[in-house]
Amino acid sequence: MKHDLMDILVCPICKGTLDLRVDDETVNEIIEGNLHCGSCKEDYPIENSIANLLPPDYR
């Protein structure tokens, strides 16, 4: 996932702001990590440079 995407990404459930936790990254990409919504308390994993923004019931 590119760092620039954080400027446009929002929680797909409540449209709240997502907080980023990076576990592994390169200069240009986040390889592993997590996106957390403080409003609805939902977490979205980032695995293999892909953010899974599907609601929990659809993952």
N, C-alpha and C positions, 0 to 999 in steps of 0.2 A: 504494500500500500504506500503510495506517495505521501509525503508529509503535507503537501499542498491541499490534499483532500480534507484535512481537518478544518479548513476555512468554510467548507460547504456542507459537511456531514452533520446530520442531526439524528436524534433517536427516531426510529421509524414508528414507534408506538405513540409517544407523546410530543414529538418534535422538540424535545429538550436538548440542551447542550451536552455533548459527549466529552468526557475526560479521557485522555490517552495515557496508557501505561505501556512502555516499550520494554520488552524483554530481550529482543535481538534486532539489530538494524545494520544497514550499510549506510554509506554516505547519502544515497538517494531514496532508500526505501526502508519501511518498517517490515521486518520479516515475521516476527512473532510479538504478540502483545495482547492488549485488551482495550476495548472502548467501554466506558461505564457512564450510564445516565444517572445523574444525581437526582433527577425528578422522580422517575419511576423505579429506580434502583435495579435496572436491568443491565446485564453485561453482554457484550458482543465480542467474540474472540477474533483475533487476527492470526491466521495460520498460513504459512507459505506465501506471505505477502498479500493475502486476500482477507478483507474484512467481511465476516459473515453477519450481515445486518438483517437477517430474517428474524421475525419474532420467534420467541422460544418454542411455541407450539408447532412451528413449521421447519425447525432445524432437523 
